[in-house]
């Protein structure tokens, strides 16, 4: 199954040695630069600005536009233009350099950010003493503007990195679910071949010999064998449909199934690594059958995937495994996140609808609802 993520649908423009800008942001920035160039040319034609001011504006606009393609080249061009910029309009040029710190912070490596920031500060201090267009205190103002631009750029950079990580983790989680589904299909196919096929083959053999039997006693015995084998085949099929037949308390080495407690701890560690505050309460200590354990593992993985997909950047997750009145209860709650969409039909992998069916086959119940300003999914299954 192909996974479509925001990183796939929102193509990016990547500059040399630069962090990618989203295509939408690049297009908006280029459009604004074109409008600014046309406006600057019109002002020059109308005599509103001097040729020197118009040249300064056009150079700065072109440098701004260049950030969407080649951030490193744009940064070098701004610094290289410093001698001319300080002479033409030192105050405007230094202020623009300070604001460009934000673009540099978002798009380039740390050592380049530090270098650009130091050069900007040095030019501001030098310009304040050598260029009359820069008033006293201008260097301090430029430094503050640069600091503010740095904080904004770093915030956007961190947000972009986290979004990419979430998208990558979502793809990996969905691939894991696909693998689990494939393994489940293989297991069922093996059981059909090894168990049910044997019963059906036995029935077929006796049916073929039945017309050849003349003795009534032998015919009755053959018919009884056919009936028993048919009942056994139906029992095996029914057992597989209800996901039963595994021994009580089978360990991972015996059945290849990871205990639900281990899965929940892995999910907690995964969320914590993404910066999501995650509480885990493992109150239930009763041993589970492999059937119940397998179902809970699938539900837990589906819940975790839904949180990553539909509650992006959620600040808090609570996971509870408890028991009450002969039932084992698994709860996943998450605070409302960015772009959250509680649409179970869009869940990936097994999907909550499939999980509800699977839980129902085991005489359990699964529900999802809004709760305490977030979203709650709760599965209840009997111990057996």
HELIX and SHEET records of a PDB file:
HELIX    1   1 UNK A    6  UNK A    9  1                                   4    
HELIX    2   2 UNK A   23  UNK A   46  1                                  24    
HELIX    3   3 UNK A   51  UNK A   66  1                                  16    
HELIX    4   4 UNK A   71  UNK A   80  1                                  10    
HELIX    5   5 UNK A   82  UNK A  107  1                                  26    
HELIX    6   6 UNK A  110  UNK A  130  1                                  21    
HELIX    7   7 UNK A  138  UNK A  191  1                                  54    
HELIX    8   8 UNK A  192  UNK A  196  3                                   5    
HELIX    9   9 UNK A  197  UNK A  210  1                                  14    
HELIX   10  10 UNK A  216  UNK A  241  1                                  26    
HELIX   11  11 UNK A  252  UNK A  255  1                                   4    
HELIX   12  12 UNK A  260  UNK A  273  1                                  14    
HELIX   13  13 UNK A  290  UNK A  310  1                                  21    
HELIX   14  14 UNK A  344  UNK A  346  5                                   3    
HELIX   15  15 UNK A  351  UNK A  361  1                                  11    
SHEET    1   A 2 UNK A  12  UNK A  13  0                                        
SHEET    2   A 2 UNK A  21  UNK A  22 -1                                        
SHEET    1   B 5 UNK A 277  UNK A 282  0                                        
SHEET    2   B 5 UNK A 316  UNK A 324  1                                        
SHEET    3   B 5 UNK A 327  UNK A 335 -1                                        
SHEET    4   B 5 UNK A 374  UNK A 382 -1                                        
SHEET    5   B 5 UNK A 365  UNK A 371 -1                                        
END                                                                             
